[in-house]
Amino acid sequence: MGKKVVLGVLVILLGIFFVLDISVGSIRIPIGTTLDVLLGDVEVKETWRYIILNYRLPKAIVAVLVGVALSISGLLMQTLFRNPMAESYVLGISSGASLGVAILILGSSLLPTAFVALFTSSYGIALISVLGSLGLLFLVLLVSNTVRNTVTVLIVGLMFGSFANAIVSILTYFSSAEQLKRFAFWSLGSLGNLSWDVILLFGVVVFIGVFGSLLLIRSLDAMLLGDNYASSMGVNVKRARNLIILVTSLLAGVSTAFVGPIAFIGLAVPHIARLLLKVSSHRYLIISTALLGGVIMLICDMLTQIKGEQFLLPINAVTSIFGAPIVIWLILRRKV
């Protein structure tokens, strides 16, 4: 299939799975009724309308936004480091967010009571998560501006992430069962319980990140062949590297802040997009990766909903089950 045909198919699949995801749940709603509600039909059962508009539609939109954000950020990291195993959180952005949340939840006994009370809401946790991500991003950018080798930035990012995880482990050791339970729930990820205001903010940030990645297409294509080649093509490598890190951190950081750390999407989806399109041009890869990421997150969200049950599987567990076999296949295929 041609590249435009693949993109067209992905757009159609995104629409199909978006409607299916809204229809699936403990209360099964006919697809036709779901479409009627989405199109504004008022002659629909009020209970179904409430479930769709106040719970399932927001969750489906968040699934698409998360899929787009993590998939594109994973693609950017794989291009920057020219490493197929790189992904959204390779620079420790998730670890920075986790450290911020861990300090708030697990280290609450060490913090002023007024501070903890102020940030105990879901919005407060999201804000602390963003601050943790931004703090680690600042350190990575600081290192990026002092070294010439891109691989060095990767190593330093991994070390910062390991350091943050070590602090989280120490806090975990001294935490109560209630604190551990709350932190565990956050780390498992959740696509629900976001208000429309938060979803709008999420969408705006993701749009800015996607737009920023599209502006970097020329630099990304040049950097596929190495920093020296990119420089010979007139690309300011240091500036491009900082912008790529900034866009990646924006996309991965906001996703982690609002829904928690979601594994494997940023690693697996870009590879699937490359296999489908069989191109290396980011002009097509960015769009196809974004669409495919949305489709796969919708599928994963559907898989979390056990028919006839009132609870959901953790989204992080489902994405890991989906992504792990792909990573293993990539390793075996490359014989690394």
C-alpha positions, 0 to 999 in steps of 0.5 A, a space after each residue: 500500500 502507498 503511504 497516503 493509503 496507509 495514513 487514510 486507513 489509520 484515520 479510519 481505524 482511529 474513528 472506528 476504535 474511538 466509537 468502539 471504545 466508547 461503546 465497550 464497558 460494564 454497561 454495553 451500549 449499542 454502537 448506533 446509540 453511541 453514534 447518536 449521542 456523539 452526533 447530538 441526538 436527544 432521543 436517547 436513554 438519559 443513563 446512556 447519554 450520561 455515561 457516554 458524555 461524562 465518563 467514556 468520551 473523556 476517557 477515549 479522548 485522553 487515550 488518543 492524546 496519550 497515544 499521540 504524545 508518547 508515540 511521537 516522543 518515542 519516535 523523537 528519542 529513537 531518531 535523536 539517539 539512533 537507537 531502536 530501544 530508545 523511548 519516551 522516558 529514556 531521559 528519565 522524564 518519568 523518573 522525575 515525575 515519579 520522584 515529585 509524586 513520591 515526595 508528595 505521597 510517600 514523603 508527606 511526613 517530612 513536608 509541611 502539613 499545609 503543603 501536603 494539604 494543598 497538593 493532595 488533589 489530583 490537580 496537585 499531584 499533576 502539578 508536582 509531577 510536572 515540576 518533577 519532570 521539569 526539574 530533571 529536564 533542566 538538568 538534562 538540558 544543562 548537560 546537553 549544552 556542555 557536551 558534544 556527543 549525543 550518546 553522552 546525553 543519553 547516558 547522563 539522562 539514564 543516570 539522572 533517572 536511576 538517581 531519581 528511582 533510588 530516592 523513590 526506593 528509599 521513600 518507599 522503604 520508610 512509607 506506610 501501607 496507605 502511602 504505598 497503596 496510593 503511590 502504586 495506584 498512581 504508578 499503574 496509570 489511569 485514563 479516567 477522572 479528568 475534567 474537561 478543563 484538564 483535557 482541554 489543557 492536555 490537548 493544547 499541550 499535545 498540539 504544541 508538542 506535535 506542531 513542534 515536532 513537525 517543525 523539526 522534520 528537516 533536522 530529524 531526517 538529517 540526524 538519522 545519518 549522524 551529527 556530522 552529516 546533519 552539520 554538513 547539511 546546515 543543521 545546528 546540531 546542539 540547537 536541534 538536540 535541545 529542541 528535540 529534548 524539549 518537545 519530547 519532555 513536553 509530550 512525555 511529561 504532560 502525559 505522565 502528569 495527567 495519567 501516570 507513567 504508561 509503558 512501552 507505547 513510546 517504544 513499540 509504536 514508532 517501530 510498527 509505523 516504520 514497518 507499515 510505511 517502510 520509509 524513514 522520512 519524518 514527514 510521514 512517520 510523525 503523522 502515522 506514529 501519532 495516528 497509530 499511537 491513538 489507535 493502539 491506546 484505544 485498543 488497550 483501553 478497550 482491553 482494560 474493560 472486563 465484560 460484566 465486571 465493575 472494575 478496570 485492569 490497570 492501563 499500564 499492565 495492558 500496554 506492557 503486555 502489548 509492548 513487551 512481545 514487540 520489544 522481544 521480537 525487535 531484539 531477536 530480529 536485530 540479534 543484539 
